[in-house]
Amino acid sequence: MSEEESSSIDSPDELLDDQVGLADHPLTALRLAKHQAILDDAGYPFRFERSHLASELHDSHGDLEPGTETGETVVVAGRIRNIRAMGKLTFVVLSDVSGSIQLFVDKRTLGEDGFAAFADLDIGDWVGAGGELITTRKGELSVRIDSFELLTKALRPLPDKFHGLTDVEARSRQRYLDLMVNQEARDTALVRSKVISLFRREFEARGYVEVETPVLLNQATGAMARPFETHHNALDIDMVLRIATELYLKRLVVGGLEKVFEVGKTFRNEGIDATHMPEFTMLESYEALAGYEDIAQMVEEMIAVIAAEVSGSTVLTYQERTLDLTPPYERRPMLGMVNEVIEGEVSFSLTLPEAIAVARGNGIEPESHWGHGKIIEELFDRHVQPSIWEPVFVTQHPVEISPLARKHPDDPNVTERWELFIAGSEYGNAFSELNEPLDQRRRFEAQMELKAAGDDEAQEIDEDFVRALEYGMPPTGGLGIGIDRLVMLLTDQAHIRDVILFPTMRPLA
């Protein structure tokens, strides 16, 4: 808070009840009357041209001595944050997307009528103003305005400046208000944008081409998840929202686009918790002639670069613990990690009843359609994943849970697949992609058997994808990264809703 800044005189301690009409509350009734008077007169301007953002003025003139008059005229625009009236002087904090600048409102400069008109403004109003750039006697960089224009009247007062908008649900439902009053929310939004931009830069530097694939599909393919269903009226067919972009991106590799990536929305009709949302942003990439170890090296390099650019270092603090994202990351097989921590030992050499007994002995009740691979995954999820902190590529996932990955050359029970785990959550998933069409058909058929047995997340057969493989897909390394979770990590956010501008929420009653 600057030396001449003060708190709002009309900001309520909490948000006004949305059910109360604007004309029925004293704070908003006065604003509404002012608004109507403007509409009845000349109305508001359609545009306004400013010469500088606040940050540009601070960057270029931030070292001026107190009491300096630059003789330079500037034009700024933004939202009024605070007003402090002191007789013939008024000090105003004006904020724009880049930061804040102080308006020095002097009755002698603005004139009697102008000064009186300025006094009619409210906290939250959008204003454009021009004048000389100066520093006050206390050294605050300011614009001593000689003209101003009300651009938009705020009919509702902002939340109290000192407490911001703290209610988690209100912040998520009214993100526009959260961004207005919480600097952390604005910073998180900007980091998210930068992370996506940096990923694009990194992929393009490696020769990848950004593409777009369909969101509305005839069937849900490319992942093991429950889809959202809809109906296309014109075609009179049932459709689903995509649960992954994988199979369409691999079609492009078959077609000759050897390096492709996509950043886009993905939809899964599943639960909501700290790391899951039904609508989320995925980055997927596919590279011909690459394997899953090539992709692992690329990912750890990219994450290190992005962390350094966003956070200033590859060593950061997440949830009050130090986290080192400096590569290389450890590589460890899933089965070995499981057997280090569970009671007894699980393996593919056990009979299924024996494997079920191990699961039960470790607090897991297998479902009827589970095989060895699913049991191993559930043991990992329960007993290993929560304890992972530093980055680790968990490798050699069972074939049963990896229907699109190539089998490992040393063990046909597992695949050339890894998932990247950091701080107890998964951040990436990669395969040496299965490119043998006969094996892919068998894997899809096994998935259909699981679906018939009650697994509603099992994949369906994508006949056109199998047909594409029959034309020949080269050895290919594929990748999926959850953008939302990575932004959580880099901004030290504990819940995914805080990094999604408009998260999915239950409607208010």
Secondary structure, DSSP 8 states (H G I E B T S, - for coil): --TT----SS--SS---TTS-GGGSHHHHHHHHHHHHHHHTT---S----S--HHHHHHHHTT--TT-EEEEEEEEEEEEEEEEEETTEEEEEEEETTEEEEEEEEHHHH-HHHHHHHTT--TT-EEEEEEEEEE-TT--EEEEEEEEEEEE--SS----TTT----HHHHHHTHHHHHHH-HHHHHHHHHHHHHHHHHHHHHHHTT-EE----SEESS--SSSS---EEEETTTTEEEEE-S-SHHHHHHHHHTT--EEEEEEEEE-----BTTB-SEEEEEEEEEET--HHHHHHHHHHHHHHHHHHHHSSSEEEETTEEEE--S--EEEEHHHHHHHHSSS---TTS-HHHHHHHHHHTT----TT--HHHHHHHHHHHHTGGG--S-EEEE--BGGG-TTB-EETTEEEEESEEEEEETTEEEEEEEEB---HHHHHHHHHHHHHHHHTT-TTS----HHHHHHHHT----EEEEEEEHHHHHHHHHT-SSGGGTSSS-------
